[in-house]
Amino acid sequence: MKKYLKGMDLLEIENFILQNDYPKFRAKQIYGWLYQNMVIDYDKMINIPKDLKRILKKNFIIEALKVEKIQQNQDTQKFLFKTHTNHLIETVSMIENNRHTICISSQVGCAVDCDFCATGKMGFKKNLNVGEIVDQLIMIKKNVLKPITNIVFMGMGEPFLNYTNVIKAANLMNDKNGMNIGYNRITISTSGILPKIESYIKNKIKFNLAISLNATTDIDRNKLMPINKKWPIRKLIDISKQYNKIHKSGLTFEYVLIKSVNDSMDDAVRLAKLFLNTGCKINIIPLNEIGGEYQRPDEKQIERFINKLNKLRKGFTLLVRWSKGTDIDAGCGQLATNI
């Protein structure tokens, strides 16, 4: 059975090359073709001997994904990809001025079952392998001319339930001999898988980290995010102290603003108290509706909430993110497929 060539790091490629009696430098050439030149065809590796290319073709799949469909509006494109196992995933390309952000998926579906998220309604299908994660970036690079500046693991799935593959993929994206995307331009988002957050901190992984909070009380968060019953709000706030000791930018907490659920003035007061002098960032994201029971607050209520929180802000940073591509269901929480 063929393995995936994309997703292999330099050491793994070197081991294969040496096992097949080729000089070690060939591995670095292949690595460069994969991750610097982002080729999707062995024949484009012009300095690799034909007999070695035949061996690679015999043993490895070079394309992990196929483009099934592209939806587009003015500044956003949503890509529907199919894996070799006939699973579908969605990935989003967003352009704003000089910034080109790719929202990467890490799983087919999701097991976390957040009540307001379309992906969670799919249930869990499978973890994406490293090649399937990396190929999202490569395939978008082939279809969108503007250079990619930022990567966010905020697409389909819970990245920390596919921890090993996600970290390896992020390392490949960051490698200066590969895709060369700065570690401070790669963000991994989690619903709060505490043991993996602890490993992330212990191993001093440098990529930005974001935690989806979305409530100011455990009662509310239990309903929105059942995972809170295992790892409640206070444990997530406490872990931020450890993270912030080794990350200058501070841990980000995402707060999806939902009408009549977590958008009251009392919520704003509780949120400010939770993050008082923590050095964290709070990223307010007005809900992107998916046709269920939850609705986005109106503009006046969003403004009131933000203004209240801003007045109480002390020792934390406040940001507001307006999702792009909501008209093509490409916004945060809207990604989902039927297979």
N, C-alpha and C positions, 0 to 999 in steps of 0.2 A: 504494500500500500504506500502510495506516495505521501511524503510529508510536505509541509509548507516551507518554502525557502524564505519568504518574507516572514519576519518574526524571529529569525535566527540572529544571534549576536555574532560578533567577529570571532570569538573563541569557538563557537559551535561550527562556524563555517571553516575555520582553520583545521579543526579536528577532522572534518569530512575530507578536506583537501589532502591532508597528510595521510589519511587512511587510504586514499586513492593514488598515492605516490606522486603528487604534484607539489611543486615548491610552495612554501608558505605564503609568499607574496601574492599568489593568485587569490587567496581568501580576501585580502584587503581590496583587490581590484573588484571582486564580485560584490563585496560589501558596499563599495562606493557606487557601483552601478545600481544596487538596490535602493540605497537610502540617500545618496546625493543626487544622482541622475534620475532616480525613481523610474527606472525602466520597467515595462510590463511585458517585455519580449526578450527571450534569451538571445535572439539574433542581433539585438541592439548592443550587446556586450562585445564591442568590436575588437578589443584586445585580448579576449579570452579564446584559447585554442578551440577549434571545432570539436575535437574529441572530448574535451572537458565539458563543453556545452552539451554534447550528447549525453554525457553521464548525468549532468544536472537535470536535463529534460526527463531522463529515465527515472530519476529518484525524487524530483521535487516539482510541486505546483508553484508557479511564480505568481499567478493572480489568485488572490484569496476571495475576491468579490467581483461580481458583475453588476454594471449599472442597469437597473430595470426601468427607472423613471426619474425624471427631474422636474420638479415644480419650481416656479420662479415668480417673485414679484420684484419690485424695484431694486431692493438691496439684499435680498435673501434668496438662496436656493436650497431646496430640500431634496436630498438624494435618497432614492430607494434602492438599496443594494440587496442582491441575493448571494447567499453563501453556497459553497459546494454541497452543503447538506440541505439545500432548498429552503433555508430559513430567510426571512426578510428582516432587514434593519433599516432605520432611517438615520441620516446624518445631515447636519445643517451647516451651510456656509453663509456667514453674515459679514457684510462689508459696510463700514462706516468711516468715511474719510480715508485715512491711511491705514486703518485697522481692518484686518481680515481675520475673523475668528471662526474656527471650526468647532462645532459641538459634536463630540465623539460619543458613540454608543459602546458599551462594554458588555452587554448581555442582549440576548433575544428575549424580550419581555422583562419582568422583574418580580421577585418574590416578596418584596417589602410591602407592597399593597397599600401605598399611600392613597387615601380615599379620594383625593382631588386630582389624581394623575392618570392620564390615559394609558400610559405604559403599564402601570400597576394593574389595570383592568384586564390586561392580556394574560396575566399569570407568568410564571417563569418557564422558558423553553430551553435555553442553554447558555452557558458561558461562551463568549467569543474567544477564540485563540488569539495569540499575539499577532499573527499575520492578518487576521480579520480586523483587528483593531487598527493596526498600522496602515492597512490598505485603504481604510476610509480616507485618511489624509492624502495618500498617494493618488487615489482616484479623483479626488476633488482637485488636487494640484494639476491633473491632466485636463480638467474641464473648466477651471476658473483661472484666468490669466493673472489676477492680482496675487502677489506673494502672500503666503500665509504668515501671519504675525503672532497669532495666539491660538492655543488649544485649550478647550474646556471639556473635561469628562463629565458632561451634564446631559448626555443624550439618554437613550434607552438603557435601563438597568441600574443596578447598584454597584459601582466600581469596587467597593471594598468587599463584596461577595465574589469578586473575581480578582482578588488582590494581586496575586503573583503575576498574572498576565498583564494587568493594567500597569503595574510598576515597571515591568520589563518593556512594555510598549512605550511608556513615557520616557524611559532611559534611552531607547533607540531614537525617539524624536529629539531628545535633548543632545545626544552625542555630537560633539563638534566635528567628528569624522563621518557623521551620518546626516541627519536632517538639520541639525544645528539650530534648534529652537531653544532659546534661553529658558532655564528652569523657572525663572520668574514670570515667564509667559505661558506656563502650563499650569492649569488648575484642576485638581481632582475634587469632586464633590461627593459627599456621603450623607446618608440619612442618619448616621450616628452609630456605626458598628464599632463600639468602644474598644474591643481587643485589637482591632486592626489600626485604629487611631493610635493606640498605645505603641504598637509595633512601628508605625510610621514615625512617631516621635523618637522612640528608642534608636531606630536606625538612622536618624537624622536625615531623612529624605527631604530634599530642598524644594520640591514643587509646592506651589500654593495649595492650601487645603481649605475647603468650604464645607460647612455642616448645615444641613437643612433643619431649621428649628420650627418655624411656622406656628408657634403657639407660645403663650406665656404661662400657662398652667398645665400640669400633667393631665388633668381631666380632658382638656381640649386636645392636647397633643396625642393622647391615647386614641381618640376617635379619628383624628386626621392621619396619624402615623402609628399603627399598632406596635411598631418596634419600640416605642417609648416605654411600653410596659417592662421591657428588659433593660433599657438604658435611658433613664429619664433625664429631664432637662438639667437638673443640678449636676449630674455626673458629666454632662457635656460642657457645661460652663466651667466646672472645675478643671477638666482636662486642658482647657484653653490656656491655663496658667503655665503648664509644662511646655505647650507648643510655643507660646510667645517668648519663652526664654531663649529659644534657638532660631526663631524666625522674626526678623525685624518688621516685616509687613503686618504681622498680627493675623490671628485666625479669623476667617470670615464666617459669619452665620447668616444664612439666607432665610428670609421671612416672607413667605407668600401671603399677600394681604387678601383676605376673603371676607366678603360682605356678611355682617352680623355673626361672624365666627371669631375673628381675631383682630377686628379693626376698630374697636372702641377706644375711647380716651383712657379707660382703665387699663386696657392692654398696652397702650403707649407708655403709661406710667410704670407698669410692671416690667416692660421691656427695658426701659431706661434704668430701673433699679437692678435688674439682672446683670447688666453690662457696665455698671458704674465702675470706672477706673480699671477696667479689664485690659484695655489696649486692643480690644477686638474691633472688627468691622461688622456692622449690620447692613445687610443688603436687602432693601425692601423691593419685592417683586409683586406688583399688582397681578392678581390671578388671571391666567389665560384659561377661559372657560372651555369645557369639553362636553357640554350638553347635559351635565348631571345636575345634582342638587345645589352645587356651589356656584356663586356668582361673584364677579368682580365688584368692589365698591364703586360708587359713582365718583366722578372727578373731585367733587367738593369734599367727600369723605376721605378720599386718599390724601388730599391736600391738608385737611385738618389733622389727620393722623401723623403725617410727616412733620408738620409744623409743631405739633405737641411734643413729639419725640425730639425734635431739634432743640426746642427750648430746654428740655430736661437733659440734653446730651452733656455728659461729663466723663472724660477718660475713655471714650470710644469714638469710632468714626461711623458716620451715617452716609450710606449711598442709596440711590434709587435706580433700579434697572427696569426699563421699559422694553419688554421682549419684542424682537423683530419677527416678521413672518407669520403673525397670528392668523392672517387671512388665508394662509395655505397650511394651517395647522402645524407650523414649524416652531411655535413658541415653547417656552419652558413648560413641561408637563403635558404637552399635546402630542408627543410622538407615540405612534402605535401602528402596528400592522396586523393583518388578518390571518397570517399563516404562522 
